[in-house]
Amino acid sequence: MTVKDIIDKVDELMPSQYSEDIKIAWLSQLDGKIYLEEIVTHTDPLVNEMPEYTAETDELMIDYPYGEDIYIYHLESMICAQNAETSRYNMYVTLFNAAYERWETFYNRTHAYAVTNRVRF
């Protein structure tokens, strides 16, 4: 699934004044957080480097069947947040959180945590 696939779907579902570059940046920021908070904490990671998307053809980190909902709801919630549409933002961010939690549960179940050298007290 590419950046363009998601942006095209969001533009069809929720046309907005925000440029493609802004939407690419929002997707890049989300996948950067996913990489740092989820991917690098596990062995056999999904990807080996943190993405920073610059083009429509870049492949997104989370693929079918989880990715489409996560990315679409994320962009929709960002659009609503920028438009100060609080109730719509709350709806889309709730949908995003539920979709993300489903993927996170799957990822944690199918990938072992990396061993760390943390001192426990």
Disulfide bonds with the S-S distance in Angstrom:
none
